[in-house]
Amino acid sequence: ESIMSRIRPFDFSQKNAVLVPVAALGVGGMLLCWLRSGRKIKTIDMGDGWWGAGERPPKGKEDTSIRPFKIETSDKEIEDLHQRLDWFRFTPHVEGAAFHYGFNSSYLRKVVAYWRNQFDWRKQVEVLNKYPHFHTTIEGIDIHFIHVKPSYVPHGQAVRPLLMVHGWPGSFYEFYKIIPLLTEPAKHGLNESDVVFEVICPSIPGYGFSEASHQKGFDSIATARIFHKLMNRLGFKEYYLQGGDWGSRITTNMAQMLPQSVKGLHLNLVFVTTQGLGKMIRTMLGAYVPWLVGFSREDARRFYPFVQKNVYDVLRESGYLHIQATKPDTAGCGLNDSPVGLAAYIMEKFSTWTDKSFLHKDDGGLESKYSLDELLTNVMIYWVTSSIVSSMRYYKENFSKDPTLSVHKRVGVYVPTGIAAFPQEIVHVPRVWAKDVYKNIITYTYMPRGGHFAAFEEPKLLAQDIMQFVRKVEQL
C-alpha cells in the first residue's frame, strides 16, 4: 500500500505533465484556426447608396430595367468640334523638349491636323456600336456597359462571365481588341477553346456614357457595390473579374465585399503600400541580397535602382494625380472647353505610361503602339460626354477618404488571384509584396513586354494570361 500510494501521485503528476501541454496546444490550435478563419471571412461592408439627383424613390419603385443603348452623333456636334480645332492656339516648345515637358506641341499640331481633316468620328461611332450597349439605373444613376457573348459555343462548353473594368484616362473602348480573343479564342489563333467568356465592360460612373454621381463621396467602394448589383441584375451569381488602374482597385473591393460571388480576380496593376520600417529594410536588403527578402532576379531588375524607379519616375508621372485629388474642377473646366487641351492631357499618358523611354521621342512613341484613330476615339468618348471633370473627381473622392489608398488593404483578398506584371507599368510590385493583400495568388506572370494599358496595347498577351489563370482556378 505504501508503494502504491507513492506510485499513484507519480502517475497523476505524469498525466498532468502530458495532458496539460496537450490540452493547451489543442485550445491554442483551435484559437489560431478561429482567428485565421475570422480573418478569411472578414469583408468590406456592402452598405447601400443613392447617387441620383433629388430624393430616392420608395423601395420597389426604382427602375431596374436593362435598356439597349446606341452611341449617336450629329452634324452639330462635329461642326462644333471642328470649329474649336480651327481655333487652336499653338505654343512653340523649347528645342530638344521631346516629351520631357509634356505633350510636344509640334507633334500636337500634327495630331490636330489629322483630327480636323482625316479622323472620321461617324465611322468610329460605327466601330463603337459593333458590340451591344446597354443602360440600367442603379442607385439613382444610369450605368453604361457593353455585354458581348460568344457567337458560337461548342456543345457542353461552359461560358464564364467576366467583368472587365477600365481606369483613367481610359474607357470601355480599351477592351475592344481583347474582347474577340476572349469570346472566340479559337477563331483568333488562341488554342484555348476550353476557356470561353462572355464579357461585360461597364463605364465607371462619371466616365463616358455612365452618368456621374450627383452627390459627394462616390468612391471605389460605391462603384464595387454598383457593379456587383449590375452582375446580379444580369443574372450572374458567380463571375470572374479583371482590372487595371482604377479597375484594379474596384475589382479588388468587389472581391473584398462579396468573395462568395467572385470565382477569380485577375489584375494587371496592384496597389500596395511601401510604407513601414519592415518594407524599408526589405527594400534596402533587396538591392544586395534579393533572395533574402523574397525577390526574384526579375523583381530586382524591375525594382532597382529604387530611387530612380520608385521615387523620381513616380513623381514625374503623378503631377496630374495631386491636382485631381484636390481641385479637379479647376483644371477640368479648361479641358472640358478645349478639345486640343483634352487630347494633350489624355494622350500624353498613353505615351510614358506605355513605355518610359517614349519620354525621349518627339512624337512620344504614340503611333508605335496605337493608331491615331484609336487614341482619338478614346479622347472623343470623354469629349462628347463632357465627362472629363467627373472622371477627375473620382480621384478626390477616393484620396480624400484614403490618402495612401491603403485602408482597404486591412481586409485580405482570399479569392483566387492572378497577377500579370507588365515590365513598363509605372510601379513594379513583387509577388512577395502582393501577398500582403492577395492571400491566394494562383498565377503571377512576368509579362515580356507592355505597360499600363495592357488590354489596349498587348491584348493577346493579356488574354492568354487571363485564360491560363481561369484554367487553373477551374481545376482547383
DOLOVEX-599999 format. One record per residue (C-alpha): residue in one letter; x, y, z. Coordinates in steps of 0.2 Angstrom, whole numbers, padded with zeros to 4 digits, always signed. Example, Ala and Ser with C-alpha at 12.3 -4.5 7.8 and 13.67 -1.06 7.14 Angstrom:
BEGIN
A+0062-0022+0039S+0068-0005+0036
! end
This chain:
BEGIN
E+0000+0000+0000S+0014+0012+0004I+0022+0008-0013M+0006+0010-0022S+0002+0027-0013R+0019+0033-0019I+0016+0027-0037R-0002+0035-0039P+0004+0053-0036F+0018+0050-0048D+0006+0043-0061F-0006+0058-0058S+0008+0071-0060Q+0015+0062-0075K-0003+0063-0083N-0004+0081-0079A+0013+0084-0086V+0007+0076-0103L-0011+0081-0103V-0009+0100-0099P+0003+0104-0113V-0008+0094-0125A-0024+0102-0119A-0015+0119-0121L-0009+0115-0138G-0027+0109-0143V-0035+0125-0136G-0021+0136-0144G-0023+0127-0161M-0042+0130-0161L-0040+0148-0156L-0027+0150-0170C-0039+0142-0183W-0053+0153-0176L-0043+0168-0178R-0037+0163-0196S-0055+0159-0201G-0061+0176-0194R-0048+0185-0205K-0053+0175-0220I-0071+0179-0219K-0068+0197-0215T-0076+0208-0228I-0080+0226-0233D-0097+0230-0228M-0108+0231-0244G-0119+0245-0237D-0130+0255-0249G-0131+0272-0258W-0140+0284-0268W-0131+0295-0280G-0145+0302-0291A-0152+0319-0291G-0166+0323-0278E-0173+0310-0266R-0173+0291-0268P-0189+0284-0273P-0198+0272-0262K-0192+0254-0262G-0199+0244-0276K-0202+0260-0287E-0184+0261-0294D-0182+0257-0312T-0172+0240-0314S-0174+0238-0332I-0160+0235-0344R-0161+0246-0359P-0152+0244-0376F-0142+0260-0379K-0134+0266-0395I-0120+0279-0397E-0125+0293-0409T-0118+0309-0416S-0124+0324-0426D-0118+0337-0439K-0119+0350-0425E-0108+0340-0413I-0095+0338-0427E-0096+0356-0433D-0093+0362-0415L-0078+0351-0413H-0071+0357-0430Q-0073+0375-0426R-0064+0373-0409L-0050+0363-0418D-0048+0378-0430W-0046+0390-0415F-0031+0380-0408R-0018+0392-0402F-0001+0385-0405T+0013+0387-0392P+0031+0383-0398H+0041+0371-0387V+0059+0373-0382E+0072+0365-0393G+0075+0346-0389A+0060+0346-0377A+0053+0329-0384F+0040+0324-0371H+0050+0330-0356Y+0039+0345-0354G+0023+0336-0358F+0015+0334-0374N+0026+0340-0388S+0017+0355-0397S+0024+0352-0414Y+0018+0334-0414L+0002+0341-0406R+0000+0351-0422K+0001+0335-0432V-0012+0327-0421V-0024+0341-0423A-0022+0342-0441Y-0026+0323-0443W-0041+0326-0431R-0048+0340-0441N-0046+0334-0458Q-0044+0315-0458F-0052+0307-0442D-0070+0301-0446W-0080+0301-0430R-0095+0294-0438K-0085+0279-0444Q-0078+0277-0426V-0096+0278-0419E-0100+0263-0430V-0085+0254-0423L-0090+0258-0405N-0108+0251-0409K-0102+0235-0416Y-0104+0227-0398P-0121+0228-0389H-0123+0243-0377F-0135+0245-0363H-0140+0256-0349T-0148+0252-0332T-0151+0263-0317I-0143+0258-0301E-0143+0269-0285G-0150+0283-0295I-0138+0284-0309D-0138+0277-0327I-0124+0264-0329H-0117+0261-0346F-0110+0244-0351I-0107+0233-0366H-0111+0214-0365V-0103+0203-0378K-0107+0184-0379P-0099+0171-0390S-0106+0169-0407Y-0104+0150-0406V-0102+0139-0390P-0097+0120-0393H-0109+0108-0385G-0105+0105-0367Q-0094+0120-0366A-0096+0132-0351V-0096+0150-0354R-0088+0160-0340P-0094+0178-0336L-0080+0190-0335L-0082+0208-0329M-0068+0220-0335V-0066+0237-0328H-0055+0251-0335G-0047+0266-0327W-0042+0284-0330P-0039+0291-0343G-0046+0275-0352S-0063+0269-0356F-0073+0254-0360Y-0065+0256-0378E-0049+0249-0371F-0056+0232-0372Y-0062+0232-0390K-0046+0222-0396I-0046+0209-0382I-0065+0205-0382P-0065+0194-0398L-0050+0185-0391L-0059+0180-0375T-0076+0177-0383E-0070+0167-0398P-0052+0162-0394A-0051+0148-0407K-0055+0159-0421H-0041+0171-0417G-0027+0158-0416L-0028+0155-0397N-0028+0137-0394E-0038+0139-0378S-0055+0134-0384D-0058+0125-0367V-0060+0143-0359V-0073+0154-0367F-0080+0170-0359E-0095+0182-0361V-0088+0199-0357I-0096+0213-0348C-0087+0230-0348P-0095+0244-0339S-0091+0263-0339I-0086+0269-0321P-0099+0281-0316G-0094+0299-0321Y-0084+0291-0336G-0090+0291-0354F-0108+0286-0356S-0111+0281-0337E-0120+0295-0328A-0109+0305-0314S-0114+0305-0296H-0124+0320-0291Q-0119+0318-0273K-0102+0319-0264G-0092+0304-0259F-0094+0292-0274D-0078+0281-0272S-0072+0264-0277I-0082+0255-0263A-0098+0263-0271T-0093+0258-0288A-0089+0240-0282R-0106+0239-0275I-0115+0245-0290F-0105+0233-0301H-0110+0219-0290K-0128+0224-0292L-0126+0225-0311M-0119+0207-0312N-0133+0202-0301R-0146+0211-0312L-0139+0202-0327G-0142+0185-0318F-0124+0180-0313K-0122+0173-0296E-0103+0169-0299Y-0091+0178-0310Y-0073+0182-0314L-0066+0200-0313Q-0052+0209-0322G-0045+0226-0319G-0030+0238-0321D-0028+0256-0314W-0044+0261-0305G-0052+0245-0312S-0039+0235-0301R-0045+0245-0285I-0063+0242-0290T-0062+0224-0293T-0051+0221-0278N-0065+0230-0267M-0078+0218-0276A-0068+0203-0270Q-0067+0210-0253M-0085+0214-0252L-0093+0198-0259P-0080+0185-0260Q-0093+0171-0262S-0098+0179-0279V-0081+0181-0286K-0073+0165-0294G-0057+0173-0298L-0049+0190-0298H-0036+0195-0312L-0026+0211-0311N-0013+0220-0322L-0009+0233-0308V-0008+0230-0290F-0009+0244-0277V+0002+0240-0261T+0009+0252-0249T+0028+0254-0247Q+0027+0262-0230G+0033+0255-0214L+0050+0251-0206G+0049+0232-0212K+0046+0237-0230M+0060+0250-0229I+0073+0237-0223R+0067+0224-0236T+0069+0237-0249M+0087+0241-0244L+0092+0222-0242G+0084+0218-0258A+0096+0228-0268Y+0111+0217-0262V+0103+0200-0257P+0086+0200-0266W+0083+0181-0262L+0084+0185-0244V+0068+0196-0245G+0059+0185-0257F+0063+0195-0273S+0067+0186-0289R+0080+0191-0301E+0067+0199-0312D+0059+0208-0297A+0077+0216-0293R+0079+0220-0311R+0062+0229-0312F+0063+0237-0295Y+0081+0244-0294P+0088+0257-0294F+0074+0260-0281V+0075+0279-0280Q+0075+0282-0299K+0061+0269-0302N+0050+0272-0287V+0053+0290-0282Y+0059+0300-0297D+0049+0291-0311V+0033+0291-0300L+0035+0310-0295R+0037+0314-0314E+0021+0304-0319S+0010+0309-0304G+0008+0328-0305Y-0009+0326-0313L-0014+0315-0298H-0011+0329-0285I-0022+0341-0295Q-0036+0329-0297A-0036+0323-0279T-0038+0341-0273K-0045+0353-0285P-0052+0343-0300D-0065+0356-0306T-0052+0370-0308A-0041+0361-0321G-0056+0351-0328C-0066+0366-0334G-0052+0371-0346L-0051+0353-0353N-0069+0352-0355D-0069+0368-0365S-0054+0364-0376P-0053+0348-0387V-0035+0351-0390G-0031+0353-0372L-0041+0337-0368A-0032+0327-0381A-0015+0333-0375Y-0019+0329-0357I-0026+0312-0360M-0014+0306-0374E+0002+0311-0365K-0002+0297-0353F-0003+0284-0367S+0015+0289-0371T+0025+0287-0355W+0013+0275-0346T+0015+0263-0361D+0034+0265-0361K+0045+0276-0350S+0058+0278-0364F+0045+0287-0375L+0049+0302-0365H+0064+0305-0376K+0054+0304-0393D+0047+0319-0402D+0031+0310-0405G+0030+0302-0388G+0031+0285-0397L+0012+0286-0398E+0010+0279-0415S+0022+0264-0412K+0009+0256-0401Y-0008+0264-0406S-0016+0272-0421L-0022+0290-0420D-0039+0284-0424E-0039+0273-0408L-0031+0287-0397L-0043+0300-0403T-0058+0288-0401N-0054+0287-0383V-0052+0306-0382M-0069+0308-0391I-0078+0297-0378Y-0073+0310-0365W-0077+0325-0376V-0094+0321-0382T-0100+0316-0365S-0092+0331-0356S-0085+0318-0343I-0068+0324-0340V-0072+0334-0325S-0082+0320-0317S-0069+0307-0321M-0056+0318-0312R-0067+0320-0297Y-0065+0301-0294Y-0048+0305-0288K-0054+0317-0275E-0067+0306-0269N-0055+0291-0266F-0040+0301-0260S-0049+0312-0248K-0055+0297-0238D-0039+0287-0240P-0024+0297-0245T-0012+0282-0246L-0025+0270-0254S-0021+0258-0240V-0036+0257-0229H-0044+0243-0238K-0028+0233-0238R-0033+0228-0220V-0046+0217-0227G-0037+0202-0236V-0042+0196-0253Y-0044+0177-0252V-0052+0173-0268P-0040+0165-0281T-0030+0179-0289G-0020+0181-0305I-0007+0195-0307A+0000+0200-0324A+0016+0211-0321F+0020+0221-0336P+0038+0227-0337Q+0033+0245-0342E+0020+0248-0328I+0023+0263-0318V+0027+0254-0302H+0033+0236-0301V+0025+0226-0286P+0035+0209-0282R+0024+0194-0279V+0030+0193-0261W+0023+0211-0258A+0007+0207-0267K+0004+0193-0255D+0002+0206-0241V-0015+0209-0248Y-0019+0195-0260K-0018+0179-0250N-0022+0167-0263I-0011+0171-0279I-0014+0157-0291T-0003+0164-0305Y+0010+0178-0306T+0017+0181-0323Y+0032+0192-0328M+0025+0198-0344P+0038+0200-0358R+0033+0217-0364G+0019+0230-0362G+0014+0244-0350H-0001+0252-0341F-0014+0250-0354A-0012+0231-0356A-0028+0227-0365F-0026+0241-0377E-0008+0238-0380E-0005+0219-0379P-0022+0211-0380K-0016+0194-0385L-0003+0193-0371L-0016+0198-0358A-0030+0187-0365Q-0018+0172-0364D-0014+0176-0346I-0032+0178-0341M-0036+0161-0349Q-0021+0152-0340F-0027+0159-0324V-0045+0154-0326R-0040+0137-0332K-0030+0134-0315V-0044+0141-0305E-0057+0129-0313Q-0045+0114-0309L-0045+0119-0290
! end
